[in-house]
């Protein structure tokens, strides 16, 4: 996925979804917990959190995103 010619560096955001999602306050149901430079580390952390929080009503997922350095 991360190609040398990519314009922006790929990052992997660990996202938590609190369920059930309230339609009136859906923004409160999604949190970015951490951002990783390595997909495997992000997925490993998502699995770890899912395991230790297996009885809570939340889902952990990894989403790819891009880093934009406005200083360049």
Residue, then its C-alpha position, 0 to 999 in steps of 0.5 A: x500500500x505505501x508506495x515510494x512515489x506516494x505524495x504523503x507518508x502513510x500512517x495507521x490510526x487506531x480507531x475505537x467505535x463505541x456501540x451502539x452508536x447513537x444517531x443523535x450523537x454519533x460523533x461521540x461514538x468514534x475516537x482516534x486513540x493512537x497513530x502508528x507508522x507501522x500497520x502491523x503494530x497498529x493492528x497488534x494494538x487493536x487486537x490487544x485492546x479488543x482482547x482486554x476489553x472484550x466485554x465492553x461495547x466497543x470495536x477497535x479498527x485500523x484505518x490508513x491516513x496520511x501525514x501532511x507536513x505543512x512546514x515543507 
